Amino acid sequence: QVQLVESGGGLVQPGGSLRLSCAASGFTFGTAAMSWYRQAPGKERELVARIRSAVGSTNYADSVKGRFTISRDNAKNTVYLQMNSLKLEDTAVYYCKAYNMGRDYWGQGTQVTVSS
Protein backbone atom coordinates (compact mmCIF):
# COMPACT_ATOMS: atom_id res chain seq x y z
CA GLN A 1 0.00 0.00 0.00
CA VAL A 2 1.00 3.63 -0.36
CA GLN A 3 3.11 4.99 2.45
CA LEU A 4 4.51 8.46 2.98
CA VAL A 5 6.75 8.91 5.99
CA GLU A 6 7.88 12.41 6.92
CA SER A 7 10.87 13.16 9.10
CA GLY A 8 13.13 16.05 10.00
CA GLY A 9 10.80 18.22 12.01
CA GLY A 10 11.73 19.71 15.34
CA LEU A 11 12.30 22.84 17.37
CA VAL A 12 14.37 25.62 15.83
CA GLN A 13 15.04 29.25 16.62
CA PRO A 14 13.91 32.06 14.32
CA GLY A 15 16.34 32.41 11.45
CA GLY A 16 17.33 28.77 11.64
CA SER A 17 16.99 25.97 9.11
CA LEU A 18 15.47 22.52 8.89
CA ARG A 19 15.24 19.95 6.14
CA LEU A 20 12.17 17.77 5.96
CA SER A 21 12.18 14.44 4.16
CA CYS A 22 9.31 12.32 2.90
CA ALA A 23 10.06 8.72 2.00
CA ALA A 24 7.51 7.22 -0.35
CA SER A 25 6.59 3.66 -1.21
CA GLY A 26 3.77 1.69 -2.77
CA PHE A 27 3.48 3.64 -6.02
CA THR A 28 5.57 4.81 -8.96
CA PHE A 29 7.25 7.76 -7.32
CA GLY A 30 8.79 9.15 -10.50
CA THR A 31 5.41 9.85 -12.08
CA ALA A 32 3.80 11.43 -9.02
CA ALA A 33 3.50 15.11 -8.28
CA MET A 34 4.72 15.69 -4.75
CA SER A 35 3.75 18.49 -2.41
CA TRP A 36 4.32 19.81 1.08
CA TYR A 37 1.41 21.27 3.01
CA ARG A 38 1.24 22.67 6.50
CA GLN A 39 -1.41 23.25 9.10
CA ALA A 40 -1.01 25.61 12.01
CA PRO A 41 -3.28 25.42 15.09
CA GLY A 42 -6.68 26.86 14.31
CA LYS A 43 -5.91 27.32 10.63
CA GLU A 44 -6.69 25.43 7.47
CA ARG A 45 -4.14 23.24 5.77
CA GLU A 46 -2.27 25.18 3.11
CA LEU A 47 0.00 24.35 0.21
CA VAL A 48 3.63 25.21 0.87
CA ALA A 49 5.40 23.85 -2.21
CA ARG A 50 4.86 21.48 -5.10
CA ILE A 51 7.18 19.70 -7.49
CA ARG A 52 5.87 18.04 -10.61
CA SER A 53 6.97 14.71 -11.89
CA ALA A 54 8.12 15.21 -15.44
CA VAL A 55 10.37 18.23 -15.64
CA GLY A 56 10.43 18.82 -11.92
CA SER A 57 8.92 22.28 -12.13
CA THR A 58 8.10 23.84 -8.80
CA ASN A 59 5.80 26.37 -7.27
CA TYR A 60 5.64 27.90 -3.80
CA ALA A 61 3.33 29.75 -1.51
CA ASP A 62 4.16 33.46 -1.49
CA SER A 63 4.91 33.27 2.22
CA VAL A 64 7.85 30.89 1.69
CA LYS A 65 9.27 32.01 -1.65
CA GLY A 66 12.99 32.61 -1.43
CA ARG A 67 13.26 30.75 1.88
CA PHE A 68 12.04 27.21 1.15
CA THR A 69 13.16 24.83 -1.57
CA ILE A 70 11.41 21.64 -2.60
CA SER A 71 13.37 18.91 -4.36
CA ARG A 72 13.07 15.24 -5.14
CA ASP A 73 15.36 12.26 -5.56
CA ASN A 74 13.56 9.76 -7.73
CA ALA A 75 16.25 7.14 -7.14
CA LYS A 76 15.51 7.28 -3.40
CA ASN A 77 11.74 7.81 -3.70
CA THR A 78 12.12 10.83 -1.47
CA VAL A 79 11.00 14.43 -1.57
CA TYR A 80 12.63 17.14 0.53
CA LEU A 81 11.76 20.55 1.84
CA GLN A 82 14.71 22.71 2.75
CA MET A 83 13.52 25.49 5.03
CA ASN A 84 15.79 28.45 5.69
CA SER A 85 15.30 31.73 7.53
CA LEU A 86 12.49 30.20 9.53
CA LYS A 87 9.96 32.50 11.12
CA LEU A 88 7.62 32.10 14.08
CA GLU A 89 4.71 31.88 11.66
CA ASP A 90 6.22 28.81 10.00
CA THR A 91 5.26 26.80 13.07
CA ALA A 92 2.90 24.05 11.94
CA VAL A 93 2.51 20.38 11.24
CA TYR A 94 4.00 19.72 7.81
CA TYR A 95 2.47 17.06 5.60
CA CYS A 96 3.76 15.35 2.50
CA LYS A 97 1.26 14.63 -0.26
CA ALA A 98 1.52 12.52 -3.37
CA TYR A 99 -0.79 12.86 -6.35
CA ASN A 100 -0.72 9.73 -8.41
CA MET A 101 -3.17 8.13 -10.84
CA GLY A 102 -5.88 10.59 -9.89
CA ARG A 103 -5.61 10.12 -6.13
CA ASP A 104 -4.10 12.02 -3.24
CA TYR A 105 -2.08 10.26 -0.58
CA TRP A 106 -1.00 11.92 2.68
CA GLY A 107 1.69 11.30 5.23
CA GLN A 108 1.13 11.49 8.97
CA GLY A 109 2.86 14.85 9.36
CA THR A 110 5.87 16.16 11.20
CA GLN A 111 5.84 19.03 13.69
CA VAL A 112 7.95 22.11 13.03
CA THR A 113 8.15 24.59 15.88
CA VAL A 114 9.94 27.91 15.48
CA SER A 115 10.49 29.53 18.84
CA SER A 116 13.05 31.56 20.68
N, C-alpha and C positions, 0 to 999 in steps of 0.2 A: 504494500500500500504506500501511498504518498506520505513522505515524512519531510518536514522542514524543522531543523533544529538550530535555533539562534544561540549565540554565545558572544561574550565580549562586553556585556553591560557591566555597570558598576557605578561607583561614586567618584566624581571628579570635580575639581575646583573650576570655577569660571576661567575661561581662557585655555583650559586643558584640552586633551584629545583622547579619543577612544576609537577603536576599530571593532565594529560588529561583524560577525560572520554568520552565515546561514548555510548549513550543510543540507543538501537536498538528496532525496532518493525516491525511487518508486515511479519515476517518469523520465522522459527524455529531456534532460536538463537543457541541452543545447538549443532546443527549439522553443523553450518557454521564456516568456517575458517575466522578469523578476522585479519585484518592487520592495521598498521599505515603507512602512507606515508607522505612525506613532499615535498614541492616545494618552493625553494628560488627564489627570483627575478632573472629572466634571466636564470634560470636553469630548467632542466627537473624534473618532479616528480620522486621521488625515494622511494624505499621501506625502511622503518626504522625497522619495527619488524612485525613478524607474529606469531600467535598462532593458532594451529590446533584444531579441534573440539573434536576429540576422546580422545586422551591421553593428550591433552594440550601441546604438544611439541612446542617449540619456536625456532625461528631463528632471527638473528639480522644483520643489516648492520655492517660492520667492524668499521665504524666511531662512532658507539654508544655502542659497546660491552663493558660491564663492567660499563656503566653509566646509561643505560636505561633498564627498565624492563616492559615487557608487561604481563598483566594478564587478566583474565576474571572471571566474576561472572555470571554463567548461571542462577542462581535464580533471578538475577536482570536484565538480558539481557543487560549487560554492559561489555565493554572492557575498560581497563585502560592502560595508558602509564605513568609510573613513570620515570621522567627525572631528574637525578642528575648531579652534576658537569657540568652544562650547559656552553657551549662555544659560542663565538660570531657566529661561523659558524653553530650553531644549529638554528639560526634565519630563520624562514620559516612559511608558512601556513601548518598546520598539518591536514591530512585528515584520516578519518576512512573508511575502506573498508570491506565489507562483501562479501564472496564468498559462494553462496548457490545455489544448484540445477543448476549448470552450468552457473550462471550469477554473474556479479560483481555489487555491489551497493555501492555508494559513499555518504559520508556526505558532508556538505557544507564547512567544514574546520574551523579551529580556529587558529588565529595568535599567534605565539610565537616569542617574540622579546627579544634577549639577548643583553644587552647594559649596559655600565657603565655610 
